[in-house]
Amino acid sequence: MNENLEACLYAFMEYIQIERNYSEYTVKFYRQDIEHFYLFMNEQGITELGNVEYFDARLYLTTLFEKEYSRPSLARKISSLRSFYKFLMREQIVKENPFVFLSQAKRQLKIPKFFYEEEMEKLFQACEGDSALDVRNLALLEILYATGIRVSECASIQLKDINLEFDTILVRGKGKKERIVLFGDFANRALCNYIDHSRHKLMKNKDNHEYLFVNFRGTPLTERGIRYILNDLINKAALTGKMHPHMLRHTFATHLLNHGADLRTVQELLGHENLSSTQIYTHVTKEHLRKTYLSHHPRA
C-alpha cells in the first residue's frame, strides 16, 4: 500500500471513530472493505484514489459477484466504499464519487432467530440455584430479556444507572446515545437479590467499582463473558445450538409484538434510529402466525 492510500485510510478511520462514534466492529469492517478494494486497485494498476472511475467501480462489483459473495456482503462493501469516497470528497482529496450511482445489491431478508416462550422458561430454570453465580446469572438473563438491550450496553451498566423505584435503567447505546429502558417485577426481584446478596460476595477483596455485573473474580463482566454465560445456560437448558448475542434482543422485540405492542413503541425501546430496523420483527411475527395457523387450523 502506498503512503497516500494508507494516509487516506488512516484519516477515514479517525473520522468514523472520533466524529461519527462508530463501534469497534463497524470500524473493523470498514477497514477490511477498503483494504480489499485497495487490493483490487493494485491488480488493476490504479495507484491513486482519484483515478478510480465508475467503470472501475462496476468492474469491482462484477468481480465480487464472480467470487460469489453473499448479497449482504456485497451491499456492505459498496456502502463502505461509497461512504469512504464521500469523506474523500469532503476533504477535497477526490473530485467524484465513483460508487454514488452504483446500484447496490438488494439485501436478502434474514429473519432473526429468537426463543419461544417455552424455551425462555427453560433458560430461566437453568439459572435456578442459591450460589452467587446462579443469582447473578438469573439477574443477567432477566435484565437482557426484560429490556432488549445489547450485550455491549449490558456490560456497561453501572449501579448509578439503575432506578429500582421506577424500574428503569439509563443505557448508553451506539454513538454514545443515552436512553431510558424499562423492566418489570421479575427483573426487579432478581436484580435486588443480586445486588443485596451476591454482588459483594463476588467482589471479595477487589477494589470497589460501579459496574453492575461482575465475574467470579469481582471484575466487571465483559461482552465476551456475557456471551459465555448465555451459551452455558443454553447447554444447561438442553437447547440446541449456540446463543447469538442478539438472540435475547430479538426475543424481546418478537414477544412484545406477538402480545400486541405497536411498532413505534418497540422501536423506542430498542433504541433504533430508523423504523426500518424494527420492521424486520414484523416478518418474524407473521412467520410465527403462519406456523401457528398451519399447525392448528383443521383446513390449513
C-alpha positions as CSV (number, residue, x, y, z in Angstrom):
1,M,0.0,0.0,0.0
2,N,1.5,3.3,-1.0
3,E,1.8,6.1,1.5
4,N,-1.1,8.2,0.0
5,L,-3.6,5.3,0.2
6,E,-2.5,4.5,3.7
7,A,-2.9,8.1,4.8
8,C,-6.4,8.4,3.4
9,L,-7.4,5.2,5.1
10,Y,-6.0,6.4,8.4
11,A,-7.8,9.7,8.1
12,F,-11.1,8.0,7.4
13,M,-10.7,5.6,10.3
14,E,-10.1,8.6,12.6
15,Y,-13.2,10.3,11.2
16,I,-15.6,7.4,11.8
17,Q,-14.2,6.6,15.2
18,I,-14.0,10.2,16.6
19,E,-16.6,12.2,14.7
20,R,-19.1,9.5,13.9
21,N,-18.6,7.5,17.1
22,Y,-18.9,4.2,15.2
23,S,-18.4,1.0,17.2
24,E,-15.2,-1.1,17.2
25,Y,-16.8,-3.7,15.0
26,T,-18.1,-1.3,12.4
27,V,-14.7,0.4,12.1
28,K,-13.1,-3.0,11.7
29,F,-15.5,-3.9,8.8
30,Y,-14.9,-0.6,7.1
31,R,-11.2,-1.1,7.2
32,Q,-11.5,-4.6,5.8
33,D,-13.7,-3.4,3.0
34,I,-11.5,-0.6,2.0
35,E,-8.3,-2.7,2.2
36,H,-10.0,-5.3,0.0
37,F,-10.7,-2.6,-2.6
38,Y,-7.1,-1.4,-2.4
39,L,-6.0,-4.9,-3.5
40,F,-8.4,-4.6,-6.5
41,M,-6.8,-1.3,-7.3
42,N,-3.4,-2.8,-7.2
43,E,-4.5,-5.6,-9.5
44,Q,-5.8,-3.1,-12.0
45,G,-2.7,-0.9,-11.8
46,I,-4.6,2.0,-10.2
47,T,-2.3,4.0,-7.9
48,E,-4.5,7.0,-7.0
49,L,-8.0,7.0,-5.4
50,G,-8.9,10.0,-7.7
51,N,-8.2,7.8,-10.8
52,V,-11.0,5.3,-9.9
53,E,-13.9,5.8,-12.3
54,Y,-17.5,4.5,-12.4
55,F,-16.3,1.8,-14.8
56,D,-13.8,0.6,-12.3
57,A,-16.5,0.5,-9.6
58,R,-18.7,-1.6,-11.8
59,L,-15.8,-4.0,-12.6
60,Y,-15.1,-4.3,-8.9
61,L,-18.7,-5.2,-8.2
62,T,-18.6,-7.8,-11.1
63,T,-15.5,-9.4,-9.5
64,L,-17.4,-9.7,-6.2
65,F,-20.3,-11.4,-8.0
66,E,-17.9,-13.8,-9.7
67,K,-16.4,-14.7,-6.3
68,E,-19.9,-15.5,-5.1
69,Y,-20.0,-13.0,-2.2
70,S,-23.4,-13.0,-0.5
71,R,-25.8,-10.1,-1.2
72,P,-25.4,-8.7,2.3
73,S,-21.6,-8.7,1.9
74,L,-21.8,-7.0,-1.5
75,A,-24.2,-4.4,-0.1
76,R,-21.9,-3.7,2.8
77,K,-18.7,-3.4,0.7
78,I,-20.3,-1.0,-1.7
79,S,-21.8,1.1,1.1
80,S,-18.4,1.2,2.8
81,L,-16.7,2.5,-0.3
82,R,-19.5,5.0,-1.0
83,S,-19.0,6.5,2.5
84,F,-15.2,6.4,2.1
85,Y,-15.4,8.4,-1.2
86,K,-17.9,10.8,0.3
87,F,-15.4,11.6,3.0
88,L,-12.6,11.9,0.4
89,M,-14.7,14.4,-1.5
90,R,-15.4,16.4,1.7
91,E,-11.7,16.6,2.3
92,Q,-11.2,17.6,-1.4
93,I,-8.9,14.6,-2.0
94,V,-11.0,13.4,-4.9
95,K,-13.5,15.2,-7.2
96,E,-16.0,12.5,-7.8
97,N,-17.5,9.5,-6.0
98,P,-17.5,6.6,-8.5
99,F,-19.7,4.5,-6.2
100,V,-22.5,7.0,-5.8
101,F,-24.6,5.7,-8.8
102,L,-23.6,2.1,-8.4
103,S,-26.8,0.1,-7.7
104,Q,-26.4,-1.7,-4.5
105,A,-27.3,-5.4,-4.4
106,K,-30.6,-5.8,-2.6
107,R,-30.2,-7.3,0.9
108,Q,-31.8,-10.7,1.4
109,L,-34.3,-10.6,4.2
110,K,-32.9,-12.5,7.0
111,I,-35.3,-13.4,9.7
112,P,-33.7,-13.0,13.1
113,K,-33.6,-16.0,15.4
114,F,-35.4,-15.8,18.7
115,F,-36.5,-18.0,21.6
116,Y,-40.1,-19.2,22.0
117,E,-41.6,-18.5,25.4
118,E,-41.3,-22.2,26.4
119,E,-37.6,-22.0,25.6
120,M,-37.2,-18.9,27.7
121,E,-38.7,-20.7,30.7
122,K,-36.1,-23.4,30.3
123,L,-33.4,-20.8,30.3
124,F,-34.7,-19.3,33.5
125,Q,-34.9,-22.7,35.1
126,A,-31.2,-23.3,34.2
127,C,-30.4,-20.3,36.4
128,E,-32.0,-21.9,39.5
129,G,-29.7,-22.2,42.5
130,D,-28.5,-20.3,45.6
131,S,-24.9,-19.7,44.7
132,A,-23.7,-16.1,44.0
133,L,-23.1,-17.0,40.3
134,D,-26.6,-18.5,39.9
135,V,-28.2,-15.4,41.4
136,R,-26.1,-13.2,39.1
137,N,-26.9,-15.3,36.0
138,L,-30.6,-15.0,36.8
139,A,-30.4,-11.2,37.2
140,L,-28.4,-11.0,33.9
141,L,-30.9,-13.1,31.9
142,E,-33.9,-11.2,33.4
143,I,-32.4,-7.8,32.5
144,L,-31.5,-8.8,28.9
145,Y,-34.9,-10.3,28.3
146,A,-36.8,-7.6,30.1
147,T,-35.1,-4.7,28.3
148,G,-33.9,-5.9,24.9
149,I,-30.6,-4.1,25.4
150,R,-27.5,-5.1,23.5
151,V,-24.8,-7.2,25.2
152,S,-22.4,-4.2,25.0
153,E,-24.9,-2.0,26.7
154,C,-25.5,-4.5,29.4
155,A,-21.8,-4.8,30.2
156,S,-21.5,-1.0,30.6
157,I,-24.4,-0.7,33.1
158,Q,-23.3,0.9,36.4
159,L,-25.1,0.9,39.7
160,K,-25.9,4.6,39.5
161,D,-27.7,4.0,36.2
162,I,-30.4,1.8,37.9
163,N,-33.6,3.2,39.5
164,L,-35.2,0.4,41.4
165,E,-38.1,2.6,42.5
166,F,-39.3,3.3,38.9
167,D,-37.8,0.1,37.3
168,T,-35.7,1.9,34.8
169,I,-32.1,1.8,33.6
170,L,-30.1,4.5,31.9
171,V,-28.4,2.8,28.9
172,R,-25.6,4.1,26.7
173,G,-26.1,2.8,23.2
174,K,-24.5,3.2,19.8
175,G,-22.8,6.5,19.1
176,K,-22.8,7.2,22.9
177,K,-26.6,7.9,22.7
178,E,-28.4,7.6,26.0
179,R,-31.9,6.2,26.5
180,I,-34.1,5.0,29.4
181,V,-35.3,1.4,29.3
182,L,-37.9,-0.3,31.5
183,F,-38.0,-3.6,33.3
184,G,-40.7,-5.4,35.2
185,D,-41.3,-7.2,38.6
186,F,-39.4,-10.4,37.7
187,A,-36.3,-8.4,36.7
188,N,-36.6,-6.1,39.7
189,R,-36.7,-9.0,42.2
190,A,-33.8,-10.8,40.5
191,L,-31.8,-7.5,40.4
192,C,-32.4,-6.7,44.1
193,N,-31.5,-10.2,45.2
194,Y,-28.2,-10.0,43.2
195,I,-27.2,-6.5,44.4
196,D,-28.2,-7.2,48.0
197,H,-26.8,-10.7,48.5
198,S,-24.5,-11.8,45.7
199,R,-22.6,-8.9,44.1
200,H,-20.5,-8.2,47.3
201,K,-19.6,-11.9,47.6
202,L,-18.2,-11.9,44.0
203,M,-16.4,-8.6,44.6
204,K,-14.4,-10.2,47.5
205,N,-11.4,-8.1,48.2
206,K,-11.3,-6.3,44.9
207,D,-11.2,-2.6,44.6
208,N,-14.7,-1.3,44.6
209,H,-16.2,-0.2,41.2
210,E,-19.6,0.8,40.0
211,Y,-20.2,-1.8,37.2
212,L,-23.4,-3.8,37.9
213,F,-22.4,-7.2,36.6
214,V,-19.2,-8.8,37.7
215,N,-17.4,-12.1,37.1
216,F,-16.2,-14.7,39.7
217,R,-13.1,-12.6,40.2
218,G,-15.1,-9.5,41.1
219,T,-14.0,-7.6,38.0
220,P,-16.5,-6.1,35.5
221,L,-18.2,-8.7,33.3
222,T,-17.1,-8.2,29.6
223,E,-19.2,-8.7,26.5
224,R,-17.3,-12.0,25.9
225,G,-18.0,-13.1,29.5
226,I,-21.8,-12.4,29.0
227,R,-21.8,-14.5,25.8
228,Y,-20.0,-17.3,27.6
229,I,-22.6,-17.3,30.4
230,L,-25.5,-17.3,27.9
231,N,-24.1,-20.2,25.9
232,D,-23.5,-22.1,29.2
233,L,-27.2,-21.6,30.1
234,I,-28.2,-22.9,26.6
235,N,-26.3,-26.2,27.4
236,K,-27.8,-26.5,30.9
237,A,-31.3,-25.9,29.4
238,A,-30.6,-28.6,26.8
239,L,-31.5,-26.3,24.0
240,T,-29.8,-26.9,20.6
241,G,-27.3,-24.5,19.1
242,K,-25.4,-21.6,20.4
243,M,-26.9,-18.3,21.6
244,H,-26.1,-15.4,19.3
245,P,-25.5,-12.3,21.3
246,H,-28.6,-10.6,19.8
247,M,-31.0,-13.5,20.3
248,L,-32.4,-12.2,23.5
249,R,-32.8,-8.8,21.9
250,H,-34.7,-10.4,19.0
251,T,-36.7,-12.4,21.5
252,F,-37.6,-9.3,23.5
253,A,-38.9,-7.5,20.3
254,T,-40.7,-10.5,18.9
255,H,-42.5,-11.3,22.2
256,L,-43.7,-7.7,22.6
257,L,-45.1,-7.6,19.1
258,N,-46.7,-11.1,19.5
259,H,-48.5,-9.7,22.6
260,G,-49.8,-6.6,20.8
261,A,-47.2,-3.9,21.3
262,D,-47.1,-1.3,18.5
263,L,-44.0,-1.0,16.2
264,R,-43.2,2.6,17.3
265,T,-43.0,1.6,21.0
266,V,-40.7,-1.3,20.2
267,Q,-38.5,1.0,18.1
268,E,-38.1,3.4,21.0
269,L,-37.4,0.6,23.5
270,L,-34.8,-1.0,21.2
271,G,-33.1,2.4,20.6
272,H,-33.4,2.1,16.8
273,E,-32.9,5.3,14.9
274,N,-35.0,4.2,11.9
275,L,-38.3,2.3,11.9
276,S,-37.0,0.2,9.1
277,S,-34.6,-1.5,11.5
278,T,-37.5,-2.5,13.7
279,Q,-39.8,-3.7,10.9
280,I,-37.7,-6.9,10.4
281,Y,-39.6,-8.2,13.5
282,T,-42.9,-7.9,11.8
283,H,-41.7,-10.6,9.5
284,V,-40.9,-12.7,12.5
285,T,-44.3,-12.3,14.0
286,K,-46.0,-13.0,10.6
287,E,-44.0,-16.2,10.3
288,H,-45.0,-17.2,13.8
289,L,-48.6,-16.6,13.0
290,R,-48.3,-18.6,9.8
291,K,-46.8,-21.6,11.6
292,T,-49.4,-21.4,14.4
293,Y,-52.2,-21.3,11.7
294,L,-50.8,-24.2,9.8
295,S,-50.4,-26.3,13.0
296,H,-53.8,-25.6,14.5
297,H,-56.4,-24.8,11.7
298,P,-58.3,-28.0,10.7
299,R,-58.3,-27.0,7.0
300,A,-54.8,-25.4,6.8
